Amino acid sequence: MKNILLVFTGGTIGSQIENGIIDTRQSAGFRLIQLFQQNYPDQTQVCFKTLQPVQILSENLHPRTWRDVIAAIEAEDLSGFDGIIITHGTDTLAFSASAFGVYFNRLKIPMLLVSSELPLENPNANGLKNFICAVEYIKQKRDAGVFVPYQNPGQVMHIHVATRLGSCLPLSADFISVQSKPFAIFENGVFLENHPLPATKNNEFRLKNQFARILLIKPYPGLDYAHFNLDQVDAVLHDLYHSGTACASEQWGTGHSLIAFSRLCRENHIPLYLAPAIKSDAAYSSTHQLLTHGAQMIWNTSLETAYAKIALAHASFDDKQMISSFLLQDIAREQV
């Protein structure tokens, strides 16, 4: 018998359609258990304890939601469980996977986030398949850590390291790992590793269940930094183009230059971080200029996980050196 802590949070997998509107329903999560029992031959060998700390469409999620979910999980005696499954919406799945992946980096059992691109009553929904994969992962005593099983339409089931999952591709229902390298596939009841799972490393960091206030800025041609207010901001994370770049030129005016904005951040004693970018022997001149002017790169890490690490670091530590050390280290298999 496998004991699984099942944490409902809402999302499409916890929603139903009524009058053409998809919204969360208190009973929808438990419909998942019913469908599982009807479609899983060894369902008597699995025992669920259910929690529902929040009920929310994931687009409405706030970091305080993560705190509520974490608190509910930590209130349980996890030694009595073989694994944890969290149901979650797809819109912010990658951000939550990163947050839980980093926070629970010392977890000794598997934790899996399960989503569905359509409500469960739709015959094309992948939620039940994703859920069955999560149960099988726990049942087969696979590696501890935080993962996301997800089957893209027309593809085999992929198991992603939570801290390496990217947000859903635009105008699709597809999720991919960074560099398109999922940890494993699940087919015919068997897990096959595509890419070796990095070993977890012991670290001295003790995280608080708190998340700092992060301003996330995405680059685009003509971005004007004058529109941003740095009040009540603990740190800034600036997304980058795929080459690890952002506008460093002042030829269109200082308001369009990230270098000028970095000076403003320094004047306000607000750290400026950049991600994602692969560390290499050579970098574009714009990237070099940004780093020279005080921005700190979160190398080899997805944007979502960089956000989670920065938010946790600035809420957990007061010492600047401790924050920097935490951000540089591979905490939860996040660095590629």
C-alpha positions as CSV (number, residue, x, y, z in Angstrom):
1,M,0.0,0.0,0.0
2,K,1.3,3.4,-1.0
3,N,0.3,6.4,1.0
4,I,0.1,9.6,-1.0
5,L,-0.6,13.1,0.2
6,L,-2.9,14.7,-2.5
7,V,-3.1,18.4,-2.4
8,F,-5.8,20.1,-4.5
9,T,-5.2,23.7,-5.5
10,G,-7.8,24.2,-8.3
11,G,-6.8,25.0,-11.8
12,T,-8.4,23.4,-14.9
13,I,-7.9,20.0,-13.4
14,G,-10.1,21.1,-10.6
15,S,-12.6,22.9,-12.7
16,Q,-15.9,22.2,-14.5
17,I,-17.7,23.8,-17.4
18,E,-21.0,25.5,-16.7
19,N,-22.8,27.7,-19.2
20,G,-19.7,27.9,-21.3
21,I,-17.5,29.1,-18.4
22,I,-14.7,27.1,-16.9
23,D,-14.2,27.7,-13.2
24,T,-13.0,25.8,-10.1
25,R,-15.5,23.6,-8.3
26,Q,-15.1,22.2,-4.8
27,S,-16.0,18.7,-6.0
28,A,-14.0,18.6,-9.2
29,G,-10.8,17.6,-7.5
30,F,-12.5,14.6,-6.0
31,R,-13.8,13.7,-9.4
32,L,-10.2,13.1,-10.3
33,I,-10.0,10.4,-7.6
34,Q,-13.2,8.8,-8.9
35,L,-11.8,8.7,-12.4
36,F,-8.6,7.3,-11.1
37,Q,-10.4,4.5,-9.3
38,Q,-12.3,3.6,-12.4
39,N,-9.3,3.5,-14.7
40,Y,-6.4,2.2,-12.5
41,P,-6.4,-1.5,-12.0
42,D,-4.3,-1.4,-8.8
43,Q,-6.3,1.4,-7.2
44,T,-6.8,-0.6,-4.0
45,Q,-3.0,-0.4,-3.5
46,V,-3.0,3.4,-3.2
47,C,-4.4,5.4,-0.3
48,F,-4.8,9.2,-0.6
49,K,-5.0,11.7,2.2
50,T,-6.5,14.9,0.6
51,L,-5.9,18.5,1.4
52,Q,-7.4,21.6,-0.3
53,P,-5.5,24.6,1.1
54,V,-6.5,26.8,-1.8
55,Q,-9.1,26.7,-4.7
56,I,-7.9,29.0,-7.4
57,L,-7.5,29.3,-11.2
58,S,-3.8,29.5,-11.5
59,E,-3.8,32.7,-13.5
60,N,-5.0,34.3,-10.2
61,L,-2.1,32.9,-8.2
62,H,0.1,35.1,-5.9
63,P,3.2,34.0,-4.1
64,R,1.1,34.0,-0.9
65,T,-0.7,31.1,-2.5
66,W,2.6,29.2,-2.5
67,R,3.0,30.0,1.2
68,D,-0.5,28.5,2.0
69,V,0.3,25.3,0.0
70,I,3.7,24.9,1.6
71,A,2.3,25.5,5.1
72,A,-0.4,22.9,4.6
73,I,2.1,20.3,3.4
74,E,4.6,21.1,6.2
75,A,1.8,20.7,8.8
76,E,1.6,17.0,7.8
77,D,4.0,14.3,9.1
78,L,5.6,13.5,5.8
79,S,7.3,10.4,7.1
80,G,4.0,8.7,6.8
81,F,3.8,9.3,3.0
82,D,5.5,7.7,0.0
83,G,4.9,10.7,-2.1
84,I,3.0,14.0,-2.6
85,I,0.9,15.0,-5.6
86,I,-0.2,18.6,-6.1
87,T,-2.9,19.4,-8.6
88,H,-2.4,22.7,-10.4
89,G,-3.5,24.9,-13.3
90,T,-1.3,25.2,-16.4
91,D,-1.0,29.0,-16.7
92,T,1.5,29.4,-13.8
93,L,2.5,25.7,-13.5
94,A,6.2,26.4,-14.4
95,F,6.4,29.2,-11.7
96,S,4.9,27.0,-9.0
97,A,7.0,24.0,-10.0
98,S,10.1,26.2,-9.7
99,A,9.0,27.6,-6.3
100,F,8.2,24.2,-4.8
101,G,11.3,22.7,-6.5
102,V,13.6,25.2,-4.9
103,Y,11.8,25.3,-1.5
104,F,11.5,21.6,-1.1
105,N,15.1,20.9,-2.3
106,R,15.7,18.6,0.7
107,L,12.6,16.5,0.3
108,K,13.2,12.8,0.7
109,I,10.2,11.6,-1.2
110,P,8.8,12.4,-4.7
111,M,6.6,15.4,-5.1
112,L,4.8,15.7,-8.4
113,L,2.7,18.6,-9.8
114,V,-0.2,17.4,-12.0
115,S,-2.2,19.5,-14.5
116,S,-4.7,19.2,-17.2
117,E,-5.0,21.3,-20.4
118,L,-8.8,20.7,-20.4
119,P,-11.4,20.0,-17.7
120,L,-11.5,16.3,-16.8
121,E,-14.9,15.7,-18.3
122,N,-13.5,16.5,-21.8
123,P,-12.4,13.2,-23.4
124,N,-9.3,14.9,-24.8
125,A,-8.1,16.0,-21.4
126,N,-4.7,14.8,-20.3
127,G,-5.2,15.3,-16.6
128,L,-6.0,11.7,-15.7
129,K,-3.1,10.4,-17.7
130,N,-0.7,12.9,-16.0
131,F,-2.2,11.9,-12.6
132,I,-1.8,8.2,-13.2
133,C,1.8,8.8,-14.2
134,A,2.4,10.6,-11.0
135,V,1.0,7.8,-9.0
136,E,3.1,5.2,-10.9
137,Y,6.2,7.3,-10.2
138,I,5.5,7.1,-6.5
139,K,4.5,3.5,-6.6
140,Q,7.6,2.5,-8.4
141,K,9.8,4.3,-5.8
142,R,11.4,6.6,-8.2
143,D,13.9,9.4,-7.3
144,A,13.0,11.9,-4.6
145,G,12.6,15.5,-5.6
146,V,10.0,17.6,-7.3
147,F,8.8,16.7,-10.8
148,V,6.1,17.4,-13.4
149,P,4.6,14.6,-15.5
150,Y,2.9,16.0,-18.6
151,Q,1.8,14.6,-21.9
152,N,1.7,17.0,-24.8
153,P,-0.9,16.3,-27.4
154,G,0.2,13.6,-29.8
155,Q,3.4,12.9,-27.8
156,V,4.6,10.4,-25.1
157,M,4.4,11.3,-21.5
158,H,7.4,13.4,-20.3
159,I,8.6,13.7,-16.7
160,H,10.2,17.1,-16.2
161,V,12.5,18.2,-13.3
162,A,10.3,20.9,-11.8
163,T,13.0,23.5,-11.8
164,R,13.7,22.9,-15.5
165,L,10.1,23.2,-16.7
166,G,9.4,26.2,-19.0
167,S,6.0,27.9,-19.2
168,C,3.5,26.6,-21.8
169,L,4.4,27.4,-25.3
170,P,2.3,30.3,-26.8
171,L,-1.0,29.3,-28.5
172,S,-0.5,25.6,-27.6
173,A,-1.0,23.2,-24.7
174,D,2.7,22.0,-24.9
175,F,5.2,22.1,-22.0
176,I,8.9,21.5,-22.6
177,S,11.9,21.4,-20.3
178,V,14.7,23.9,-20.9
179,Q,16.8,22.9,-23.9
180,S,14.0,20.4,-24.7
181,K,15.6,17.8,-22.3
182,P,13.0,16.2,-20.1
183,F,14.3,13.9,-17.4
184,A,12.4,10.8,-18.5
185,I,9.5,9.4,-20.5
186,F,6.7,7.1,-19.3
187,E,5.4,4.6,-21.7
188,N,3.7,1.2,-21.3
189,G,4.1,1.5,-17.5
190,V,7.8,1.9,-17.7
191,F,10.0,5.0,-16.9
192,L,12.9,5.5,-19.3
193,E,15.4,8.2,-18.5
194,N,16.2,10.5,-21.4
195,H,18.8,12.5,-19.6
196,P,20.6,11.5,-16.4
197,L,19.1,13.0,-13.3
198,P,21.8,15.2,-11.5
199,A,22.5,14.2,-8.0
200,T,21.2,16.5,-5.3
201,K,23.8,18.4,-3.3
202,N,23.9,19.1,0.3
203,N,23.8,22.8,1.1
204,E,23.7,24.9,4.2
205,F,20.8,27.0,3.3
206,R,17.6,27.0,5.4
207,L,14.7,28.7,3.6
208,K,11.8,30.5,5.1
209,N,8.3,30.0,3.8
210,Q,8.3,33.6,2.5
211,F,8.7,35.2,-0.9
212,A,10.2,38.7,-1.5
213,R,8.6,41.2,-3.8
214,I,10.1,40.8,-7.3
215,L,9.6,43.1,-10.3
216,L,9.8,40.9,-13.4
217,I,10.5,42.8,-16.6
218,K,10.4,41.3,-20.1
219,P,12.3,42.9,-23.0
220,Y,10.8,44.0,-26.2
221,P,11.7,46.6,-28.9
222,G,10.9,50.1,-27.5
223,L,10.7,49.1,-23.9
224,D,10.6,52.3,-21.8
225,Y,11.9,51.9,-18.2
226,A,10.3,55.2,-17.2
227,H,7.0,53.3,-16.8
228,F,8.3,51.2,-13.9
229,N,8.0,52.2,-10.2
230,L,10.6,50.7,-7.9
231,D,8.6,51.5,-4.7
232,Q,7.9,48.4,-2.6
233,V,10.3,46.3,-4.7
234,D,12.9,44.1,-3.1
235,A,14.7,43.1,-6.3
236,V,14.3,43.3,-10.1
237,L,14.6,40.3,-12.4
238,H,15.0,41.2,-16.1
239,D,14.2,38.6,-18.7
240,L,16.6,38.4,-21.7
241,Y,16.4,37.6,-25.3
242,H,17.5,34.1,-26.3
243,S,21.1,35.2,-26.7
244,G,21.3,36.4,-23.1
245,T,20.9,40.0,-24.2
246,A,18.8,43.1,-23.6
247,C,19.1,46.7,-24.9
248,A,22.2,48.3,-23.6
249,S,22.3,51.2,-26.1
250,E,21.3,54.8,-25.2
251,Q,20.9,55.9,-28.9
252,W,17.1,56.0,-28.5
253,G,17.3,57.8,-25.2
254,T,18.3,56.7,-21.7
255,G,14.7,55.6,-20.9
256,H,15.2,52.6,-23.3
257,S,18.6,51.5,-21.9
258,L,18.8,48.8,-19.3
259,I,22.2,50.2,-18.3
260,A,20.6,53.5,-17.4
261,F,17.9,51.5,-15.5
262,S,20.6,49.6,-13.7
263,R,22.0,52.9,-12.4
264,L,18.5,53.8,-11.1
265,C,18.3,50.4,-9.3
266,R,21.7,51.0,-7.7
267,E,20.6,54.4,-6.5
268,N,17.6,52.8,-4.9
269,H,19.7,50.0,-3.4
270,I,17.6,47.4,-5.4
271,P,19.5,44.4,-6.8
272,L,19.1,43.8,-10.5
273,Y,19.3,40.2,-11.8
274,L,19.3,38.9,-15.3
275,A,18.1,35.5,-16.7
276,P,18.1,33.2,-18.6
277,A,21.5,32.9,-20.2
278,I,24.0,30.1,-20.8
279,K,27.5,30.8,-19.5
280,S,30.1,30.5,-22.2
281,D,33.6,31.8,-23.1
282,A,32.2,34.6,-25.1
283,A,29.2,37.0,-24.7
284,Y,27.6,39.8,-26.7
285,S,28.9,43.3,-26.0
286,S,25.5,44.3,-24.6
287,T,25.6,41.5,-22.0
288,H,29.2,42.4,-21.0
289,Q,28.1,46.0,-20.6
290,L,25.2,45.0,-18.4
291,L,27.3,42.9,-16.1
292,T,30.0,45.6,-16.0
293,H,27.4,48.0,-14.7
294,G,26.4,45.9,-11.8
295,A,23.6,43.5,-12.9
296,Q,24.0,39.9,-11.7
297,M,23.4,37.0,-14.0
298,I,21.6,33.9,-12.8
299,W,23.5,31.6,-15.2
300,N,22.1,28.4,-16.8
301,T,18.7,28.7,-15.1
302,S,15.2,29.2,-16.4
303,L,13.5,32.5,-15.9
304,E,10.8,30.9,-13.7
305,T,13.4,29.3,-11.4
306,A,15.5,32.4,-11.3
307,Y,12.3,34.2,-10.1
308,A,11.7,31.6,-7.4
309,K,15.3,31.6,-6.2
310,I,15.5,35.4,-6.0
311,A,12.2,35.6,-4.2
312,L,13.1,33.0,-1.7
313,A,16.7,34.2,-1.2
314,H,15.7,37.8,-0.4
315,A,13.0,36.7,2.0
316,S,15.2,34.2,3.8
317,F,18.5,35.9,4.1
318,D,19.7,39.3,5.2
319,D,23.4,38.8,4.3
320,K,24.2,39.9,0.8
321,Q,27.0,37.3,0.5
322,M,24.6,34.6,1.6
323,I,22.1,35.7,-1.0
324,S,24.7,35.7,-3.8
325,S,26.0,32.3,-2.8
326,F,22.5,30.8,-2.8
327,L,21.8,32.2,-6.2
328,L,25.0,30.9,-7.7
329,Q,24.7,27.3,-6.4
330,D,22.7,24.5,-8.0
331,I,20.1,24.1,-5.3
332,A,17.5,21.9,-6.9
333,R,18.9,20.5,-10.1
334,E,18.0,23.7,-11.8
335,Q,21.3,24.5,-13.6
336,V,21.7,23.0,-17.1
